[in-house]
């Protein structure tokens, strides 16, 4: 998907109000994420008054996006998108997959709290993807990895070792897992699917390169 036409606009530097959130288009909200990551990778931060943002969001909140990301300590959505207090709902779980709890969180963020875009964010060097490429694990970790394992088999046209020892294959699995998560959101949340199909909410996928900080967007609906 070509993101060159995604409007970036000026830096978004303060919490939205109910009125400004209602006027915001999903495409514009996604553009703020694209622009924020561009600032992050260039080391140019938008000026923010965090004390004022705390005061402005004490009673209510009107974030412009919800990001479903991995729990990895190197992948902090508010930082890599140069966002501020009250800007992003951050849903994090190892492997960024769509559990019932995650789906409920995404539904709350968009359908009740008004966030305009859902971003599913995978990343390079993902330990959960690596685990899914290896031998089955025991306990709750094993149960978690079973949600990611289908992405392993979905990687097609890959030459080389298809296991946890190959970091290139692991990254391909992480990317495939993002695509599968997007499909699962659309299939398992009719309410979100309807909102996306009507254009009220945007849905996109991306991969974060932990070595450069760059977020590469590759899907948008």
Order of alpha helices (4+ residues) and beta strands (2+ residues): alpha-alpha-alpha-beta-alpha-beta-alpha-beta-alpha-alpha-alpha-alpha-beta-beta
